[in-house]
Amino acid sequence: MNKIIKKYKNYAKERCGIPLFDASIAMVIISDFEHEKVPIHGLDGFRIFGEMIQPDQDHSIDLSNQKMCWNVAKEFIEKRIKSDVLFEIVAGE
């Protein structure tokens, strides 16, 4: 697990071993990745149903080929800031 993700683990709702963050915490994490110049490869949206999770492809994005991945990630999350979707942040080390 990435050291930045570990830093925010207490804010995550962990399901199936995946740390999931609400949009407001995801924005902070993305800023930390940007500050440290750690590339974000993707954001995966999930919905929680009790102890189960369901991936939501409408709220997921591949950023592996984005040069300005942090800006794209922030814009993507900003559009979902009031949603009930939680996000897995996939990033480099």
FENLINQUI-V677749 format. One record per run of one state. SS is the DSSP state (H for helix, E for strand, C for the rest). FROM is the first residue (numbers start at 0). TO is the last residue. If there is no record, write none. Layout:
[[SS/FROM/TO] [SS/FROM/TO]]
This chain:
[[C/0/1] [H/2/6] [C/7/7] [H/8/10] [C/11/11] [E/12/14] [C/15/16] [E/17/20] [C/21/21] [H/22/35] [C/36/38] [E/39/48] [C/49/50] [E/51/54] [C/55/55] [H/56/58] [C/59/59] [E/60/61] [C/62/67] [H/68/77] [C/78/84] [E/85/90] [C/91/92]]
